[in-house]
Amino acid sequence: MASPAPPKCQLQAFNFENVQRNAGLSEKGVEGKHKKTGTTIVGCLFKDGVVIGSDNRASAGQIVADKWCQKVHYLAPNIRACGAGTAADCDHVMEMVLGSLNLHRFETGKETRFRHAEFIIKRHLQKYQGYIGAHIILGGVDVTGPSLASITNHGFSRRHSYLCMGSGSLAAQSILDVGFKPDMSEQEAKDLVYKALLAGIFHDLGSGNCADIWVCKREDNKVKSEFLRPYDKALAAANAKQYTRQFPTPMPPGITPILTETRKQLFEISEPMELDA
């Protein structure tokens, strides 16, 4: 007697039912409420290394959810990443990459390559076709020298001498375009990244609070890194003077001008009525 065939295993892949549901609701005129998030992340190469930085504000629509959100994620002693988009997605993706790089480094006993970390992030994000809200700026120094790359939530990456992402990137991009020059010194790169972050902080409602900066370079055949949080205390206040907001009409605290006043009687006051017990 022949043995019965084993049941077929149904493989479960990513579920797109919500996409079809949202498309059907949109056809009926029902639109969902999406909360805006805001971030400014910046990266810049200098002569001997790389500088990346981010702001500290995590927003949920019109609400500031966290004033000290750490967006500079540790991946390896010589590699770190800044994340923009959904905070939970960025944290989980970075934890996954951190575990993979740790296992590979412990097994081989060699320094982590920048290209390895970039490939892991690209492969993971491309698999989900943009449904993971993580936009990454990756910076590091390995045997090939300093490297800087941006990775979108679809898994597309590009390398450049300076990069910025997030809702404050339009303001930061103008500062980088004007101030960047090849073979900058470390301090010049720090100042440029800090000014670009300030531009995003002061011109984007979703970015704010202070700036975190990570510097990595190679000296005497050794990788040296420094994490400055917040960078505002490590710098003189002179760099922030040009972004000081000037209000045209100074007013004392507690005074708000009243433009119009309208009074409406909402109900009529009548004689009290006696109710039977």
FIBAFI-660574 format. One line per field, with one value per residue (C-alpha): residue number from 0; residue in three letters; x, y, z. Coordinates in steps of 0.001 Angstrom, whole numbers, plus 500000, padded with zeros to 6 digits. Layout:
% FIBAFI-660574
torvo	c(NUM; ...)
loti	c(ALA; ...)
px	c(X; ...)
py	c(Y; ...)
pz	c(Z; ...)
This chain:
% FIBAFI-660574
torvo	c(0; 1; 2; 3; 4; 5; 6; 7; 8; 9; 10; 11; 12; 13; 14; 15; 16; 17; 18; 19; 20; 21; 22; 23; 24; 25; 26; 27; 28; 29; 30; 31; 32; 33; 34; 35; 36; 37; 38; 39; 40; 41; 42; 43; 44; 45; 46; 47; 48; 49; 50; 51; 52; 53; 54; 55; 56; 57; 58; 59; 60; 61; 62; 63; 64; 65; 66; 67; 68; 69; 70; 71; 72; 73; 74; 75; 76; 77; 78; 79; 80; 81; 82; 83; 84; 85; 86; 87; 88; 89; 90; 91; 92; 93; 94; 95; 96; 97; 98; 99; 100; 101; 102; 103; 104; 105; 106; 107; 108; 109; 110; 111; 112; 113; 114; 115; 116; 117; 118; 119; 120; 121; 122; 123; 124; 125; 126; 127; 128; 129; 130; 131; 132; 133; 134; 135; 136; 137; 138; 139; 140; 141; 142; 143; 144; 145; 146; 147; 148; 149; 150; 151; 152; 153; 154; 155; 156; 157; 158; 159; 160; 161; 162; 163; 164; 165; 166; 167; 168; 169; 170; 171; 172; 173; 174; 175; 176; 177; 178; 179; 180; 181; 182; 183; 184; 185; 186; 187; 188; 189; 190; 191; 192; 193; 194; 195; 196; 197; 198; 199; 200; 201; 202; 203; 204; 205; 206; 207; 208; 209; 210; 211; 212; 213; 214; 215; 216; 217; 218; 219; 220; 221; 222; 223; 224; 225; 226; 227; 228; 229; 230; 231; 232; 233; 234; 235; 236; 237; 238; 239; 240; 241; 242; 243; 244; 245; 246; 247; 248; 249; 250; 251; 252; 253; 254; 255; 256; 257; 258; 259; 260; 261; 262; 263; 264; 265; 266; 267; 268; 269; 270; 271; 272; 273; 274; 275; 276)
loti	c(MET; ALA; SER; PRO; ALA; PRO; PRO; LYS; CYS; GLN; LEU; GLN; ALA; PHE; ASN; PHE; GLU; ASN; VAL; GLN; ARG; ASN; ALA; GLY; LEU; SER; GLU; LYS; GLY; VAL; GLU; GLY; LYS; HIS; LYS; LYS; THR; GLY; THR; THR; ILE; VAL; GLY; CYS; LEU; PHE; LYS; ASP; GLY; VAL; VAL; ILE; GLY; SER; ASP; ASN; ARG; ALA; SER; ALA; GLY; GLN; ILE; VAL; ALA; ASP; LYS; TRP; CYS; GLN; LYS; VAL; HIS; TYR; LEU; ALA; PRO; ASN; ILE; ARG; ALA; CYS; GLY; ALA; GLY; THR; ALA; ALA; ASP; CYS; ASP; HIS; VAL; MET; GLU; MET; VAL; LEU; GLY; SER; LEU; ASN; LEU; HIS; ARG; PHE; GLU; THR; GLY; LYS; GLU; THR; ARG; PHE; ARG; HIS; ALA; GLU; PHE; ILE; ILE; LYS; ARG; HIS; LEU; GLN; LYS; TYR; GLN; GLY; TYR; ILE; GLY; ALA; HIS; ILE; ILE; LEU; GLY; GLY; VAL; ASP; VAL; THR; GLY; PRO; SER; LEU; ALA; SER; ILE; THR; ASN; HIS; GLY; PHE; SER; ARG; ARG; HIS; SER; TYR; LEU; CYS; MET; GLY; SER; GLY; SER; LEU; ALA; ALA; GLN; SER; ILE; LEU; ASP; VAL; GLY; PHE; LYS; PRO; ASP; MET; SER; GLU; GLN; GLU; ALA; LYS; ASP; LEU; VAL; TYR; LYS; ALA; LEU; LEU; ALA; GLY; ILE; PHE; HIS; ASP; LEU; GLY; SER; GLY; ASN; CYS; ALA; ASP; ILE; TRP; VAL; CYS; LYS; ARG; GLU; ASP; ASN; LYS; VAL; LYS; SER; GLU; PHE; LEU; ARG; PRO; TYR; ASP; LYS; ALA; LEU; ALA; ALA; ALA; ASN; ALA; LYS; GLN; TYR; THR; ARG; GLN; PHE; PRO; THR; PRO; MET; PRO; PRO; GLY; ILE; THR; PRO; ILE; LEU; THR; GLU; THR; ARG; LYS; GLN; LEU; PHE; GLU; ILE; SER; GLU; PRO; MET; GLU; LEU; ASP; ALA)
px	c(500000; 501421; 502036; 500008; 501762; 502979; 500962; 502272; 503864; 502542; 505299; 504321; 505767; 505215; 501488; 500177; 496489; 496598; 497807; 494739; 492527; 493933; 493499; 489858; 489220; 490837; 488475; 485535; 486911; 488173; 491689; 493825; 495577; 499342; 501578; 504487; 507929; 510935; 514701; 517906; 520908; 524153; 527462; 530706; 534131; 537360; 540992; 541573; 538099; 534363; 531895; 528185; 525568; 521875; 519404; 517709; 513986; 511513; 508111; 504688; 502684; 502446; 503728; 507373; 507581; 511221; 513683; 516738; 516264; 519619; 519738; 523449; 523579; 526646; 527318; 531036; 534055; 534766; 531223; 528119; 524844; 522297; 518647; 515691; 512080; 510216; 512204; 511172; 512093; 515511; 516214; 515260; 517184; 520289; 520025; 519823; 522852; 524793; 524246; 525293; 528464; 529389; 529066; 531121; 533834; 534081; 534271; 536887; 538807; 539116; 537957; 534479; 534420; 532217; 530911; 529762; 527578; 526219; 525289; 523431; 521305; 520572; 519579; 517250; 515482; 515173; 513467; 510562; 510200; 510108; 507619; 510267; 510559; 514349; 516524; 520177; 523389; 526280; 529786; 532984; 536694; 538221; 541293; 540079; 539840; 536900; 533528; 530111; 526853; 523128; 520602; 516904; 514067; 513896; 517493; 519036; 522419; 524801; 528175; 529230; 531608; 528705; 525135; 521986; 518550; 515345; 512723; 515374; 517661; 516622; 518057; 521083; 521867; 522343; 524909; 526788; 526818; 528327; 530717; 532165; 535629; 537943; 540570; 539019; 540506; 538721; 537584; 536323; 534273; 532844; 531858; 530263; 528185; 527138; 526056; 524093; 522320; 521507; 520010; 517728; 516871; 515884; 514046; 512191; 509536; 510221; 513918; 515090; 516768; 520532; 523011; 524983; 528202; 530434; 533963; 536050; 539577; 542679; 545892; 549072; 547261; 544587; 540968; 540059; 536475; 534806; 531117; 530105; 526641; 525493; 527960; 526627; 528555; 531759; 531644; 531739; 528397; 529742; 528547; 524946; 524772; 523957; 520867; 519504; 515848; 514920; 511313; 510112; 507753; 509141; 506386; 506644; 505764; 502069; 500739; 498927; 497328; 493564; 492558; 488791; 486379; 482909; 480526; 477605; 474871; 474675; 471591; 468921; 468859; 465339; 463786; 464486; 461758; 460472; 460509; 458279; 460093)
py	c(500000; 503335; 505829; 509021; 512042; 514562; 517781; 520628; 523437; 526860; 529443; 532734; 535861; 539549; 540343; 543139; 542902; 546313; 547894; 546582; 547686; 551217; 551410; 550368; 552931; 555667; 554885; 555397; 558728; 557538; 558789; 557705; 560131; 559856; 561373; 563421; 562636; 564920; 564455; 566031; 563734; 564844; 563258; 564674; 563335; 565112; 564428; 561556; 560434; 560972; 563003; 562155; 563813; 564147; 566143; 564749; 565320; 562486; 563778; 562203; 564597; 567870; 566308; 566143; 562541; 562562; 565430; 563170; 560536; 559008; 558709; 557900; 554096; 552030; 549212; 548499; 550222; 551849; 552210; 554076; 555030; 557850; 556928; 558977; 557915; 555701; 555508; 551933; 550695; 552370; 550891; 547344; 547462; 548754; 546042; 543391; 544787; 545136; 541463; 540306; 542402; 541256; 537579; 538062; 540006; 537440; 534571; 536091; 538201; 540994; 544581; 545119; 546353; 549309; 547538; 544588; 546769; 548626; 545365; 543957; 547094; 547292; 543632; 543853; 547042; 545929; 542730; 544717; 547050; 550288; 549229; 549663; 553367; 553561; 556039; 555599; 557612; 555215; 556393; 554609; 554039; 550700; 549460; 551198; 554587; 556755; 556045; 557688; 556347; 557035; 554188; 554765; 552638; 550819; 549613; 552078; 553482; 556102; 557368; 560991; 563347; 564898; 563732; 564718; 563145; 563819; 566565; 569173; 568115; 570997; 573568; 571392; 570765; 574475; 574748; 571692; 572906; 576236; 575130; 571823; 571682; 568738; 567717; 569635; 569420; 567599; 570808; 572279; 569141; 569278; 572910; 572253; 569322; 571294; 574304; 572025; 570433; 573853; 574885; 571845; 572394; 576051; 575664; 572375; 571874; 568138; 568630; 570218; 570269; 569724; 567949; 564702; 564256; 561196; 561542; 558616; 558736; 556577; 557591; 555504; 552581; 552637; 553727; 556450; 557588; 560218; 560606; 564103; 564292; 566970; 568744; 572152; 571977; 571015; 574099; 577804; 579557; 581660; 579189; 579508; 583322; 583546; 581367; 583375; 584130; 587817; 588641; 591915; 592832; 592014; 591591; 591112; 587649; 587029; 589568; 588461; 591067; 590654; 591493; 590985; 590198; 588682; 587737; 585373; 584427; 580654; 580240; 582350; 582677; 582045; 581757; 578511; 575871; 573867; 570131; 567654; 565227)
pz	c(500000; 499004; 501769; 501613; 500122; 502690; 502887; 500816; 502808; 501953; 502066; 503657; 502054; 502686; 502899; 500666; 501660; 503362; 500121; 498288; 501168; 501108; 497327; 497665; 500398; 498295; 495395; 497766; 498960; 502340; 502992; 505922; 508235; 507938; 510594; 509337; 510692; 510527; 510604; 509337; 508807; 507180; 506185; 504808; 503853; 504768; 504008; 506446; 507497; 507598; 509686; 510042; 512233; 513009; 515042; 518178; 517624; 517065; 515970; 515538; 513428; 515332; 518561; 519637; 520821; 521976; 522428; 522828; 520151; 519221; 515442; 515118; 515384; 516230; 513753; 514169; 515753; 512375; 510979; 512108; 510455; 510732; 510264; 509018; 508631; 511088; 514327; 515131; 511647; 511817; 515258; 514248; 510965; 512753; 515435; 512730; 510905; 514176; 515009; 511542; 511556; 515067; 514135; 510977; 512820; 515639; 513148; 510836; 513349; 510783; 510619; 509178; 505599; 504717; 501622; 503744; 505972; 502940; 501192; 504224; 504580; 500829; 500608; 503609; 502471; 498839; 499960; 501456; 498438; 500420; 503101; 505791; 506582; 506963; 505074; 505979; 505696; 506266; 507127; 508048; 507519; 506493; 504630; 501467; 503188; 504298; 502678; 502731; 501242; 501362; 501206; 500502; 501861; 498501; 498793; 496346; 497402; 496108; 497250; 497332; 499114; 501064; 501588; 503467; 503930; 505828; 505818; 506656; 503815; 501526; 503929; 504756; 501080; 500390; 503199; 501946; 498329; 499316; 502049; 500831; 499320; 498629; 501205; 504081; 507549; 510359; 512072; 508803; 508179; 511723; 511302; 507911; 509157; 512236; 510154; 507813; 510788; 512229; 508900; 509015; 512685; 512246; 508926; 509443; 512127; 512302; 513135; 516336; 519717; 519320; 517034; 517404; 515437; 514937; 513559; 512296; 510859; 510507; 512276; 512523; 510864; 513585; 513342; 515827; 516328; 518491; 519289; 520385; 521973; 521918; 519690; 520764; 524045; 522253; 520000; 520618; 520239; 517371; 514736; 515932; 515900; 512215; 512796; 515733; 515097; 515083; 515932; 514343; 517205; 520670; 523247; 527003; 528312; 528972; 526460; 523309; 521011; 520498; 516926; 517152; 519959; 519561; 522360; 521868; 524330; 524271; 526496; 528211; 531977; 533298; 536746; 538605; 538388; 541329; 540764; 542577; 544832)
